[in-house]
Amino acid sequence: RANAVVPGPALRPADYDDATYQRVADDTLLGRWGTPEEMAEAVVFLAKADYITGEVITVDGGQRFGHRKHTHG
């Protein structure tokens, strides 16, 4: 079997200031960073699912869909 998990933001890089950290959170539909545990849950799910193969699960809080908050002007 071959499956993959594509993680979104879960660990704050050391060089991110508070504004950058918040901007990344605002760019997810759920409005927050994920946790390493949430990424691991997807891995465990795929590892236990004997009849799933060839799948990619993106765990990014909706970041791939674009900005949660829009500003104009």
N, C-alpha and C positions, 0 to 999 in steps of 0.2 A: 504494500500500500504506500501511496505517496500523497501526503497532505501538507498544508502549510498554514501558519498563522502569521498574518501581517500586523505587527503591533503598531499602535499609535503612540502618542506621547504618554509616557508612564513615569519616567524618572527625570527630574529637573537637572539639566546640565549645569555644571558649576559656573559657567560664564553667563547664565541667563539672569538678568536683573528682574525685579518684580514686575516691571511693565512688560517685558518680553514674555515672562511666564504667564501673565494674565492675558496677553494677546493670543497666545497659543490656546489657552482655555476658551477664550471667546470665539476662536475659529472652529470649535467643535459644536455640534448640535446639542450635546448634553451640557456644555458650558463648564467643563472641568477636565482635568487630566485624569487618565486612568491610573490604575495601580498595577504593580507587578503581579499581584494575586489575580487580578482580572484577566491579564494576559495568560497566566498559567491555567486558568479555568478553561480557556479555549483549547489549549494544548492537551489538557487532561481529557476533555470531551472527545477530541479527535483520536486520542490514543485508545480510548475505551470503545469507540464506535467501530466495531469489526466490519461493518458493511459499507463504510464510507471510504472512498478513495478518489484521488484526483481533485480534491476540494481545497479552496483557499478561503479562510475566514479572516476578514479584516476586523480587528478589534481596536477601533479608533474613536469611539464616541460620536461618530458621524462626521469626523473631520474631512473625510473625502468628499462630502457633499457641499462643503464650502462654509462660509461665514454664518454664524448664528445671529450676530448683531451687525447691522449695516448702518453706516453713517453717511450722510450726504453733505456736500458743501465744502 
